[in-house]
């Protein structure tokens, strides 16, 4: 403690005690203002935290509502797009499978008419009646009983022979007719099979249309649920958005690794082309050039997907007419093909540069330069990778679109959760400030407890004296006897 603060510098203990007593009396005198100040600060902090928490909750509610609107709007647009595509598929199926129904109907009618004619021609001719057999047997019995020379016997024999010949001719005719009938029936088999295949195709087409109709009904039910903003539709869309966000994030991470490999393939050759000593800020110019080539390839792939209407990140491209979009698709594909060829050549050049550096190291070390026997295998592999990776990065546009659309929903939900936690923390801080203020008031009173105790004793003695004085000086109001 500085000596100038001491009353008696040669007696620091006594000086400190005197100063502490003085400070306690000063704090006792300022007890009321100090309490009001502590209470005011605590109340201000509590009210400020309360208002801040209410404001944060208001922002969180608006963000939640906005996220819900975006979620339902995205779900509504996606469902409309699916319904439109389903209607187009049904129309294409009807045009493809049932558009030629008149010709198919004529074909079936011709086949049915041909089958009917062949069936009429293949009707069964019944064999001779059983009575003819009995007549032949009876004629044979009469011819045996009669004499062979008798005229009656000869007549009966002639009749029997005639009947037998007629029976044999009838059976021959029946067999010939049966052979022709079986031949006609054999000819009907291809027609039956053709008709069965035709009917099977019709059944498959109709079944496919029915299946698409049921899927369309489910989409319409989902559309109605989203239109009325039901909780079930919101939960389903939220789950779908989170799932799409996770899947697209994983795919983008894999694509990022592919882009890193692609960068490593062309970074070394680019340093030989633009110079290894040139720098652009903190990066080498060759690395920037290689990165620009990769980004241009990704951009061309994105424009190619937009021209083919696989993605819908740029509505301007989607509103172009079909001819312009096809020309744009061919232009972007040509640029992508040229860049892929350039990367393939750079990858081959990288292998050559690496081999030259190895040979230079061997020469400087005094050893003999050795070339690998199958040096062309990694060269071909790097060329193929350099040519394939740009086309593989083209498909990054699909998960990127899904990541963007689902990221809006996930970011809104995460932001609402963070705001809710911040509001709770601010409200908790206000609650703590109120109780800290009360604690500080009690702590202040603990420091000056001795004067407060003396004050309490004095006030208690005064109140006791007042009560005693009041009871002594109280007049006797008891009525006296007359």
Secondary structure, DSSP 8 states (H G I E B T S, - for coil): --GGG-SSTT-HHHHHHHHHHHHHHHHHHTHHHHHHHHHHHHHHHHHHHHHHHHHHHHHHHHHHHHHHHHHHHHHHHHHHHHHHHHHHHHHHHIIIIITTHHHHHHHHHHHHHHHHHHHHHT-------HHHHHHHHHHHHHHHHS-TTSHHHHHHHHHHHHHHHHHHHHHHHHHHHHHHHHHHHHHHHHHHHHHHHHHHHHHHHHHHHHHHHHHHHHHHHHHHHHHTT-HHHHHHHHHHHHHHHHHHHHHHHHHHHHHHHHHHHHHHHHHHHH-SS-EETTEEHHHHHHHHHHHHHHHHHHHHHHHTTS--S-HHHHTS-HHHHHHHHHHHHHHHHHHHHHHHHHHHHHHHHHHHHHHHHHHHTT------TTHHHHHHHHHHHHHHHHHHHHTHHHHHHHHHHHHHHHHHHHHHHHHHHHHHHHHHHHHHHHHHHHHHHHHHHHHTHHHHHHHHHHHHHHHHHHHHHHHHS---------
